[in-house]
Amino acid sequence: MVFLSYYDHSDDMKLRVAIVGFGFMGQMHAKVYQALENIEIVGVVDTFPATVKAVAEYGLSATLFPTLEAVLDQTAVDIVDICLPTDLHADAIVTAARAGKHVFCEKPLALTIADAERALAAVEAAGVHFQVGQCIRFWPEYQALETFLKSGQGGCLTSLWMQRRASKPAYSQENWLHANHRSKGAALDLHIHDTDFILHLLGKPQSVHSIGHKVDGVYTHLFTHYYYDQIAVTAQGGWDYPAQWGFQMAFQAVFEHAVVEMDSLISPSLHITLQDQKRVAMLFNKPVIKSDGPNSGNISDLGGYYNELATFVRGIRTGSKPTIATGPQALESLRTVLAEIQSADEKRSITL
Ligand SMILES: NC(=O)c1ccc[n+]([C@@H]2O[C@H](COP(=O)([O-])OP(=O)(O)OC[C@H]3O[C@@H](n4cnc5c(N)ncnc54)[C@H](O)[C@@H]3O)[C@@H](O)[C@H]2O)c1
C-alpha cells in the first residue's frame, strides 16, 4: 500500500527569500530552501552574534540584517519567512504583508487571539500568500493516516491518541521557550502540533478537558481529551523529560477493522494491522528532492518541513493560495490550545 506525498516544483520562477530569526527553525528552513530549486536566500535577519557564524556555516551568500524593516528597505525580496520567537510573530507578519511580501510564519501563529486576528487582517488586506508552519499536516506518516482514514478501508475511526514528548529544550535564545509571556510553554509550543492535526482530521471538537503540570507558572506537560460524538480522542505534549531522553512523536488510530500506529522512536515508524492480518510496516512516499544542492538526498530530518515549504513555494509559482495550514486554520488551532490551557487552569471542560 503506497500513499502519495510527491511535490513537483519544476517551475523555474526564481524566488528570493528573507529568513527572519535564524535559530533552530530558521536554520531548518534554510536547509529546505537550499534543497529546493530556484530559491535564493537573499537576507537573514537576526540580532545574535552566533548567527553570523551559522550563516557562514550554511554557505549562504545572504546578507545579515538587524531588522525586518532593513532587509525590506535594502533588498528585493519575494518571501518573508518568519522563524522568530512566538511573541514577535504578529508584528513581523503585519510588517511583511504591508510591504506586499508573501509570508510563511512558523507555528504557533501568535500568542493571543487578538494578535492572530491583527496579523490575519493585514495578510487579507495585502492579498499575499500566507501559510503557517503547522508541519504535521505535511508530515508523511500523518498524511498516510489521513489518506487511510479517507479511504474508508478500515471502517470508522473509533479512537485516536497522539503524543509529543521531549527533553526540556535548552537551546532557545534567552530561554524564551520557558517564559510564559513569550511561548506559553509546552502547551502552545509543542502540543499545538497534535491539536492542529486533530482539527485537520476531525474538525472542531465540542469541548476540551485538560490537566497539566506547570513549572514556574508555565505548562511543561498537558494532557487533553477532545470530545467528539463517536470518537474517543486524547493527546499529550510535554517537554519535562530528562536531558538525554530525546524526542518522540507518536499516534495510535483505532478503526473498526484496523489499527494504524506511528512511533518516531522505532524504524520503520509506521505500522498497520488490518483485521485477520499480522501487524506490518505501512509504506508511504518520502519527499523527493531533485536539487543537487548541499542537502540533496538528505531528507531524514526535513520530512514535513520540506513538504510544507515546497507546497508554499509551488503555490506562489502557480498562483494558488495555500489551502492547508492557512491563517484561519492556524487561528482555530491557537484558539483550541488556549481553551485547553484555560481548562487545565480552571479544572473544568471548556466548550468550543
Ligand atoms: N514547526 C516546528 O516543528 C518547530 C520547531 C521548533 C520551533 N518552531 C517555532 O519556530 C519559531 C522559532 O523557534 P526556534 O526554536 O527557532 O527558536 P530559537 O531561539 O532557536 O531561534 C529564534 C531566533 O530568533 C532570533 N531573534 C530573537 N529576537 C529577534 C529580533 N527581534 N529580531 C531578529 N531576530 C531575533 C534569535 O536570535 C534566534 O536566533 C517559534 O515560533 C517556534 O515555536 C517550530
The ligand as an SDF file (V2000), in Angstrom:
LIG
                    3D

 44 48  0  0  0  0  0  0  0  0999 V2000
    7.4910   23.5690   13.2670 N   0  0  0  0  0  0  0  0  0  0  0  0
    8.2650   23.0580   14.2040 C   0  0  0  0  0  0  0  0  0  0  0  0
    8.3800   21.8480   14.3380 O   0  0  0  0  0  0  0  0  0  0  0  0
    9.0250   23.9990   15.1040 C   0  0  0  0  0  0  0  0  0  0  0  0
   10.1110   23.5170   15.8460 C   0  0  0  0  0  0  0  0  0  0  0  0
   10.8040   24.4360   16.6470 C   0  0  0  0  0  0  0  0  0  0  0  0
   10.4170   25.7660   16.6930 C   0  0  0  0  0  0  0  0  0  0  0  0
    9.3300   26.1810   15.9710 N   0  0  0  0  0  0  0  0  0  0  0  0
    8.8690   27.5790   16.0310 C   0  0  0  0  0  0  0  0  0  0  0  0
    9.8410   28.4000   15.3540 O   0  0  0  0  0  0  0  0  0  0  0  0
    9.9120   29.6740   15.9960 C   0  0  0  0  0  0  0  0  0  0  0  0
   11.3660   29.9250   16.3850 C   0  0  0  0  0  0  0  0  0  0  0  0
   11.7790   28.9330   17.3140 O   0  0  0  0  0  0  0  0  0  0  0  0
   13.2890   28.4110   17.3990 P   0  0  0  0  0  0  0  0  0  0  0  0
   13.2120   27.0690   18.0160 O   0  0  0  0  0  0  0  0  0  0  0  0
   13.9670   28.5470   16.0840 O   0  0  0  0  0  0  0  0  0  0  0  0
   13.9100   29.4490   18.4460 O   0  0  0  0  0  0  0  0  0  0  0  0
   15.4380   29.9330   18.5510 P   0  0  0  0  0  0  0  0  0  0  0  0
   15.5800   30.5940   19.8520 O   0  0  0  0  0  0  0  0  0  0  0  0
   16.3520   28.7890   18.2260 O   0  0  0  0  0  0  0  0  0  0  0  0
   15.5650   30.9850   17.3550 O   0  0  0  0  0  0  0  0  0  0  0  0
   14.9660   32.2500   17.3790 C   0  0  0  0  0  0  0  0  0  0  0  0
   15.9010   33.2060   16.6580 C   0  0  0  0  0  0  0  0  0  0  0  0
   15.2880   34.4870   16.5740 O   0  0  0  0  0  0  0  0  0  0  0  0
   16.2770   35.4690   16.8330 C   0  0  0  0  0  0  0  0  0  0  0  0
   15.6390   36.7020   17.3190 N   0  0  0  0  0  0  0  0  0  0  0  0
   15.0680   36.9270   18.5230 C   0  0  0  0  0  0  0  0  0  0  0  0
   14.5750   38.1660   18.5790 N   0  0  0  0  0  0  0  0  0  0  0  0
   14.8340   38.7300   17.3820 C   0  0  0  0  0  0  0  0  0  0  0  0
   14.5360   40.0060   16.8070 C   0  0  0  0  0  0  0  0  0  0  0  0
   13.8620   40.9400   17.4930 N   0  0  0  0  0  0  0  0  0  0  0  0
   14.9550   40.2460   15.5490 N   0  0  0  0  0  0  0  0  0  0  0  0
   15.6350   39.2990   14.8420 C   0  0  0  0  0  0  0  0  0  0  0  0
   15.9330   38.0730   15.3320 N   0  0  0  0  0  0  0  0  0  0  0  0
   15.5470   37.8080   16.5800 C   0  0  0  0  0  0  0  0  0  0  0  0
   17.1710   34.8370   17.8810 C   0  0  0  0  0  0  0  0  0  0  0  0
   18.4660   35.4370   17.8890 O   0  0  0  0  0  0  0  0  0  0  0  0
   17.2240   33.3880   17.4070 C   0  0  0  0  0  0  0  0  0  0  0  0
   18.3230   33.1620   16.5420 O   0  0  0  0  0  0  0  0  0  0  0  0
    8.9540   29.6080   17.1960 C   0  0  0  0  0  0  0  0  0  0  0  0
    7.7190   30.1890   16.8600 O   0  0  0  0  0  0  0  0  0  0  0  0
    8.7670   28.1150   17.4460 C   0  0  0  0  0  0  0  0  0  0  0  0
    7.5360   27.7950   18.0170 O   0  0  0  0  0  0  0  0  0  0  0  0
    8.6670   25.3210   15.1690 C   0  0  0  0  0  0  0  0  0  0  0  0
  1  2  1  0
  2  3  2  0
  2  4  1  0
  4  5  1  0
  4 44  2  0
  5  6  2  0
  6  7  1  0
  7  8  2  0
  8  9  1  0
  8 44  1  0
  9 10  1  0
  9 42  1  0
 10 11  1  0
 11 12  1  0
 11 40  1  0
 12 13  1  0
 13 14  1  0
 14 15  2  0
 14 16  1  0
 14 17  1  0
 17 18  1  0
 18 19  2  0
 18 20  1  0
 18 21  1  0
 21 22  1  0
 22 23  1  0
 23 24  1  0
 23 38  1  0
 24 25  1  0
 25 26  1  0
 25 36  1  0
 26 27  1  0
 26 35  1  0
 27 28  2  0
 28 29  1  0
 29 30  1  0
 29 35  2  0
 30 31  1  0
 30 32  2  0
 32 33  1  0
 33 34  2  0
 34 35  1  0
 36 37  1  0
 36 38  1  0
 38 39  1  0
 40 41  1  0
 40 42  1  0
 42 43  1  0
M  CHG  2   8   1  16  -1
M  END
$$$$
